[in-house]
């Protein structure tokens, strides 16, 4: 693995202010055990410096460090990609496409597409199941509708989350607050041998316990929020962070793309103690599938 260090914004600009520096860094991440040809696996590689390409001496295949990554065929300079990734993962409440547009000097369309490609890459694939004590809760995301009372949920999207005490979170848009949706989310994200699952008293959570995992609740309808170590306060703090991000940074988020924003928050939160978060985010950029613009805007 490439030798790494913690990095701040000033150091980022100093280290990656031109294309060649960015490419050298990506090569160190992509081929940490030595450069190999992606076609034949050959290890004897020559450089074509004028074209910033690599040439395999075995099969004569020409490639670059960005080939097959989300950077491929992008007209945006790599240093702007680096800066965008850094701003997204290091901003506690996220950064809007409008703000990114102003910061790195691109059009709104470019900034919006850039944000979504980065979010898609940050998605946790094959994430580890949550263990120990896990809090589970759900919330509604969506704006107010004029002429409707506070209890109107017709325009809301349901998001369910799970929080491993002193560990990671998992967030997901679900169909509703019904038993099937909530139990399905817990089965997919919480290990079968977890010690306990703490929830509020919503009836759809009933029956979630098994012989390995106990289920305890706090009765919010009776103003009970903490009983010993039984509570969902950690998950409530995540919801607070999510909604502050929407109101303060994004201003509005469509239901269609909400899962992508949740992936971004999940990565940032789960790496909150990781001094190498930027490096790990860049590693994800190198292995993520490309996200075509047409797919992003399709109904």
Order of alpha helices (4+ residues) and beta strands (2+ residues): alpha-alpha-beta-beta-beta-alpha-alpha-alpha-beta-beta-beta-alpha-beta-beta-alpha-alpha-alpha-alpha
